[in-house]
Amino acid sequence: MRLLLAAVVVLPLLGAGAALLPAPPGLRGRSPEQAVLRHGVTVTGAVLAATAVLALGFDHDRPGTMQAETDIGWIPALGVRIHLGTDGVSLPLLVLTALLTFLCALYSYHRPPEGPRPQAFVALVLLLEAGTLATFAVLDLMLFFLAFETVLIPMYFLIARWGGAGRERAAWRFVLYTLLGSVVMLLGLLLVGLGAEGGPTFDMTALAEDGGRGLTHTTQLLAALAIGIGLAVKTPMWPLHSWLPDAHTAAPTVGSVLLAGVLLKMGTYGFVRIVLPVVPDGIHTLAPYLAAFAVTGIIYGSLACLALSRSGAGGDLKRLIAYSSVGHMGFVLLGVATLTRTGVNGALFANIAHGLITGLLFFLVGAVKDRTGTTDLDRLALGGGGERGGERGGECGGGAALYGRAPRLGGLLAFGAVASLGLPGLAGFWGEMLALLGAYHPADGLSRPAYLVFMALAALGTLLTAAYLLVVVRRVCMGTPHAPGAAPAPGTALPDVRGHEFAAWIPLVVLTVLAGLWPAILLGLTDPAVQNLLPGVSR
Amino acid sequence: MNALAQDPVRSVVQSVDWLTIAPPTLAALGALAVLVADLFLPERRKPLLGPVTVAVLALAALSLLPLRSGDRTTFCLTADPAVCSYVADPFTLAVQFLVLGAALIAALLSMTAVRDEALPRGEYWFLLLASAAGAALLPAARDLTTLIVALEVASLPSFALVGLRRADGRSSEAALKFFLSSVTATAVSLMGVSFVYAATGSLHLDRVAEELRDTAPGLDTLAATGVALTLVGFAFKTAAVPFHSWVPDTYAGAPLPVAAYLSVIGKAVGFSGLILVTVRAFPSYGHVWGPALAVLAALTMTGGNVAALRQRPERAHSAVRLLAWSSVGQAGYLLVPIAAAAYAAEPGRAVGATVAYALMYAAVNLGAFAVAAHVGRTAAANRITDYRGLYAAHPPTALALAFFLLCLAGLPPGIIGLFAKVAVFSTAVDAGLGWLAAVMAVNVVIALYYYLAWTAQLFRAPAPAPAAAPAPAPAPVRVAAPLTAAIALTGLIAVGLSGAPQLALRFAADVLL
């Protein structure tokens, strides 16, 4: 088990190095490009298999304790140790990361990225995977920071070199925002580690056991604020989110999927793993503000999406999903900010659900872009012929008619949208509901009336979310493929979902349904772990 | 002190332990040997002087090995053997290793430059070795006279080195600018030393420290002024703002290896002198130099980084200028632990972070200069825009430079840069200098911006050749062998340190002084 977890982190790193070397004889394939893309599939597949074995070998009777632990000294001078381990909080995220990266590699194998050398592309994706997996697997604050930063460089290059219009600027923005946040976070981590009871330590488990003893309230507050800002940029929390829409719009499909599906989770994971247990007093003071920002994000994200989805607004589908992420991550933050077991479990659930659903949505939008050449809602709707129809156009008539032109693709898109709006029975529902439930009865000492207001506003947010997603479905999926009575114009039919696309998307669909129908599969893992992270909280 | 007290030798003449003083002595003897050999060697044999210099520096660095066992002292007072002028303690050895190693890499860089630019060989190698000898003597010096003498021995040859390109007006101007401002700073320092001597009646650092603990009431102002003024000369060598104005022009005007040399060894001289005078000689005046150095550190990093940020990449010599300004910014980080030492319970531990950071900085900065020297051979203007597409032309070189820049920025995969910064941060946080840590955080972000912008250039597609010029398709220039050695050496050190940061960071945990 220990070796397995270490292998999960190290394997993609080695794979990234190997991707840059020429392929050995026997593995050359049809061309160097094909060989290296296959190499990516192999490595991410091996990592996925390793995480699957890890999940099977995980002792499900005691998910609250750290398992598969490795603890080796590395830099005694700073007290930094290579400390790896996983529990019920991090295990689902590890599996999600491995799964999404594997699906991305599979997707790229059949549809190579447009841009320079695929060798570099594969190496960067693998480096990104190593960084994210390490973030979820390490138990040392400095290593966490290291892993947190490691993902920046590959993501920068993925956006800047394989992205769409405006990619260099978007990539810069992404890097600068995150760096600004993470330097502040580093100060917070140092404050916690150096002031720890019984000498400086950066060990998360030791610090969580201390629960902030030995730190004054001011130190805790400062540390929670500093760490929180760094994580909030990554999450992203309103008003620190403005890098996200540009980055998503410009990123290649694979970049968007990994950014939304995995990278954003690093922020919320940090809140649960570090901020809650290590500086409990500090976050207790800050929680209402965090909740307020989270709720603002929910409302803001959904209003922005509503505006983008209007006819004539020139809204971009990728940008719209990016803004919807701001809203969804708002629910996650609200769940964390309740400081209750219910809320934090909801947050962790919503985290995974968002990874599955938004990953799927970005895949689908990428496919729409491949077929129609655009992600602009207005142009999509026009392209279908529906809105051109005149008398029935405008308010409720037109659409890109994906149902008619590519029924399976349209169906999947509708499925993704419905899952994203939180339909009961799908994964999106439970997390948001638990977060709201947590807000209904927040932890002792937090102002209940304030949280009731937050809850009401967040509930309003779910309505707005439903509204814009349904508008999107109507405008993209519905409509008439061609004028009634006329022969289908050439070029309006679109190729439907291909085999490799099914392969990449079906696992996400299945897991979305599974998590929706059987939430205990996740909650059973997270709840005991959350109990450990929130000692003395009864709800 | 314990180790010093064990030495029982008492005689009229100060005893000399030749093994202890071997590192600077070997460099100095090598300098003389090179100068004499230059007179007698026929012209065609003169290229041999370069490898000889490298060998001398390697020998001097190896002579550090037998000294590792413990603190050795020499040139002690016959009346009081505990008070010595030359001490080889862990701090001395670490800085001497840094200086000699950096000089070695600078010498490797110089081989190509001396040949390409037809610099006078004998003079060049003599000056380099002489300056290195002074720089290696300085960290061992434990009295104010030796300190100032070492400072001058390290500085004077470097003025000449900067101005060695005789035909180049820019080079002479840079040398003059450097010389005038440096001499002024040293004069101010000397005045400070004389004040301190007047107030304490001693030049030995330990004695000065004792005397300053309870100065006569009337002498208090004199002592405080002396303390403050003494710092100036060393702050100048470190290129701390506001004593930094010589840096960009000097770097851009000097032959590139000399700029590399100054950026590392000049700083090592400056900060080791600062550490010695502050922590060893003036500990009781921490309330004077602590805040002063903290402000100096904040100004230095902010000034350097903001100026580096404003460098336009298409300007001539922008790569060297950027490295010059970034080295000013890095000097600010080097000062932080020294300032923190004023507030720390164990000042000797705090300054270890400076040594650790300097080791990282030396390897990485010299590496960046080595790649700049390579690019400078094909693109004489050495603009940052000339680095565009370097990855396509020279993948290993580009990857090395990217790694060096990311180390300087402190971003993974440059792990050593990150942890060296963490060590510096933690001294500031430990000392309660929260504001300085915050200023440093802002600066780290500013620096990230320009380092990353340069790194991004390396990987962009090569600029399309101007259509007007019937491009004669320049064959990709092979990296010269000494440059390859320098890049490989610094690259190996940087990668090795990133894998095992403890190698450098153990200085941050040990009590060095």
Contacts between the chains, C-beta under 8 A, distances in Angstrom:
chain1	res1	chain2	res2	distance
A	74	B	501	7.7
A	74	B	502	7.2
A	75	B	419	6.4
A	75	B	501	4.9
A	75	B	502	4.9
A	75	B	505	5.6
A	76	B	502	6.1
A	76	B	506	7.5
A	76	B	509	6.9
A	77	B	356	7.7
A	77	B	423	7.2
A	77	B	501	7.9
A	77	B	502	5.9
A	77	B	505	3.9
A	77	B	506	5.1
A	77	B	507	7.9
A	77	B	508	5.1
A	77	B	509	3.8
A	78	B	419	6.4
A	78	B	422	6.2
A	78	B	423	6.3
A	78	B	426	7.2
A	78	B	501	7.9
A	78	B	505	6.1
A	78	B	508	7.3
A	78	B	509	7.7
A	80	B	419	7.3
A	116	B	461	7.3
A	131	B	412	7.8
A	142	B	419	7.5
A	142	B	422	6.6
A	145	B	418	8.0
A	146	B	412	5.7
A	146	B	415	6.7
A	146	B	418	6.7
A	149	B	411	6.0
A	149	B	412	4.9
A	149	B	418	7.3
A	150	B	412	4.3
A	150	B	413	7.3
A	152	B	411	7.0
A	152	B	412	7.9
A	153	B	406	7.4
A	153	B	411	6.9
A	153	B	412	7.0
A	153	B	413	7.4
A	156	B	452	7.7
A	156	B	456	7.8
A	157	B	459	7.0
A	160	B	456	6.8
A	161	B	459	7.3
A	175	B	452	6.5
A	176	B	445	7.5
A	176	B	448	7.7
A	176	B	449	6.6
A	179	B	411	7.6
A	179	B	445	5.8
A	179	B	448	5.3
A	180	B	445	5.2
A	183	B	441	4.6
A	183	B	442	8.0
A	183	B	444	5.3
A	183	B	445	5.4
A	184	B	441	6.3
A	186	B	422	7.1
A	186	B	425	6.9
A	186	B	441	7.3
A	187	B	425	6.9
A	187	B	429	7.4
A	187	B	437	5.9
A	187	B	438	7.1
A	187	B	441	5.6
A	190	B	422	7.0
A	190	B	425	5.5
A	190	B	426	5.5
A	190	B	429	5.2
A	190	B	437	7.8
A	191	B	429	6.2
A	194	B	426	5.7
A	194	B	429	5.6
A	194	B	430	6.0
A	200	B	426	7.8
